[in-house]
């Protein structure tokens, strides 16, 4: 925009007769060319500024839609914004006391009355506009009512929901208005580009129409009222007037996005500090409690880690490395003994599994040992798995006070037997 402003200033000086040695027709033709190019640049810059303002609004709209949900979302937003609400409330009380001190009236009773009247819904919910419950059109009658006299229908969560929906509505209206302005400006730019002969024939009137559209957008950025882009033009200004207007619009167009952003700032989502202070506080509290718990039980944690590491090391050495090493030695070196497991070891493991399952089933009412052994031979551990499934509903409690650990150990023994049978089958293959 700086180069556009500089070119318009130079053309304005030329058209004012300050440049010598240039004919009037040449001056007018050059001024029209520079004016049209400058208007096109201002037009494009204004559209870009409107896009920069409209695109971030989608994030804020999604945030307010997510907050306008259940009780938990409303309560979370209320707690997050509570410090800022209390700050506004406190400032209102200070103002009431200051006004009372200036008047020197009422004494203690007047002070109490002023403080009581300052505790209003408008202080805690400044964006909420409540209508009168009687429907008499006195909007805001409840909004300035002291908080202790607010009707039950307007509780804290309902007021929070009203505030969220009000901000959401304002952002959606602003997004629609920005979209309408962008569409109208883009359509006007396309029309001017598609008909160069007609644009050249109309001359100053075409430039004035484009500038009027940009001016309406800039005026809307400074006001809260609706905009009417594309309003018909009754007559063009003079060439000097158009150049001065274009120069003024170029200066204002540099801050379109900033002015719209400032205008919508109070309706956008809270700052990162407002959204993050509560989760950060909860995280710090939980981290402190967890670190204290770990510090108090560091010896127990150390023992658990050492036992877990030893168990994992033994399992890997016995059930992974040892079979792989044995298989490698069998295939690579051709030793005389090819058996990975012995029959006596396999029978002993299977007998231990049967005894464990029979004893476990007897504790839960199944006294038919022969039937249990027969089913174990077929690989059926339903007596154990039923109890295991029930115990897994409360794993931490049952691991200490229940039968979960015993059921898991029986399954470990079953895995050991299955591995032994697999190794026996491998022996037969070798």
Secondary structure, DSSP 8 states (H G I E B T S, - for coil): -HHHHHHHHHHHHHHTT-STT--HHHHHHHHHHHHHHHHHHHHHHHHHHHHHHHHTHHHHHHHHHHHSSSHHHHHHHHHHHHHHHHHHHHHHHHHHHHHHHHHT-SHHHHHHHHHHHHSBHHHH-TT-----TT-SS-TTTTTTSBGGG--GGG-HHHHHHHHHHHHHHHHHHHHHHHHHHHHHHHHHHHHHHH-HHHHHHHTHHHHHHHHHHHHHHHHHHH-SS---TT---S----HHHHHHHHHHHHHHHTTHHHHHHHHHGGGS---HHHHHHHHHHHHHHHHHHHHHHHHHTHHHHHHHHHHHHHHHHHHHIIIIIHHHHHHHHHHHH--S---SS-HHHHHHHHHHHHHHHHHHHHHTT---HHHHHHHHHTT--HHHHHHHHHHGGGHHHHHHHSSHHHHHHHHHHHHHHHHHHHHHHHHHH-
